[in-house]
Amino acid sequence: MALPARNQTAAIMVLEDGRTFRGESFGAEGETFGEAVFSTGMTGYQETLTDPSYHRQVVVMTAPHVGNTGMNDEDTESSRIWVAGYVVRDPARVPSSWRSVRSLDDDLRDQGVVGISGVDTRALTRHLRERGAMRVGISTTETDPQRLLARVLQSGEMAGANLSEAVSTQEAYVVPAVGDRRFTVAAVDLGIKSNTPRMMSERGIEVHVLPATSTIEDVRAVSPDGLFFSNGPGDPAATTGQVQLLQDALRVGIPYFGICFGNQLFGRALGFGTYKLKYGHRGINQPVMDRTTGKVEVTAHNHGFAVDAPLEGSTATEFGEVSVSHVCLNDDVVEGLELRDADGRLTSFSVQYHPEAAAGPHDAAYLFDRFSDLMSDRKDA
């Protein structure tokens, strides 16, 4: 059987420091701009593409061969592809999976996502590790790198960008509990992935997914046993409304669990600053230690910002004593916070990584059980 011909349309990619890569169009033709970041996952590209946290980012895949299993209708983490652009070395010419219903190239093209293939992604990843994540442009219509560079330098930066409202649901909706309802949770959608409310519902939690613009009145209207903040894109320092909401919830004693962006906003609500990492953590193979148990987890990440909190000891806040509960073993970045009251009881916690972890790993799924235990303890108190 003859293999389908590859798209031979020329494409160029120019980073904001002028480094230029040439290749072939992959996905839609045209031009796109965003922040160039790399993901170290060997698999799970469908979940990466549909993760709203990647809004306005051009994702470079470090795995050399991408698209082998095609695309299906079950593994998407939202209603669309969110990446601003896609960079691969060798795209699969024919997807091979019994679950595949279309090719990756077709999905990118149908959803207007501009990509480039045939790029030395090893050299590109090394460049981003040395120089840091930066703005980039990909074009199939521009042939002059200097003209494309000028447009890259005019594009928006991730620092200072408030993006969660752009990816959030506009209307509240409910994911019912599986079996008997044990708890009700108000989940503020800052870029939530589909697997998050699914994993909570499997634990008997009725999840009310609320827009990013929700207030404490909106939260209390669902009579929640707990409050959850999801992952999401953008600079946590540019976000104010959700920080105020979280502080209001902590003052009235609603147990809180946050992941990724929700961890950064938890840190800000408790008085810590946040900062931009040089090139961030993205992929499904990041080692994190849970200091509360001493166990090391292999975790899924997608973040370019982190909480600036002391790794040792605890810090007094108006809400209680906060300490760092998880730390990245690669670079000592804060990976989790926990808040305890005057009696030493856990009242709220967060992690920087993704315990819902579609497409894996699943080492951190226990955190949803920890949230359930926290709400149960609160009910019994």
Secondary structure, 3 states (H helix, E strand, C coil): CCCCCCCCCEEEEEECCCCEEEEEEEEECCEEEEEEEEECCCCCHHHHHCCHHHECEEEEECCCEECCCCECCCCCCCCCCCECEEECCEECCCCCCCCCCECHHHHHHHCCCEEEECCCHHHHHHHHHHHCCEEEEEECCCCCHHHHHHHHHHCCCCCCCCCHHHHCCCCCEEECCCCCCCEEEEEECCCCCCHHHHHHHCCCEEEEEECCCCCHHHHHCCCCCEEEECCCCCCHHHCCHHHHHHHHHHHCCCCEEEECHHHHHHHHHCCCEEEEEEEEEEEEEEEEEECCCCEEEEEEEEEEEEEECCCCCEEEECCEEEEEEEEECCCCCEEEEEEECCCCCEEEEEECCCCCCCCCCCCCCHHHHHHHHHHHHHHHC
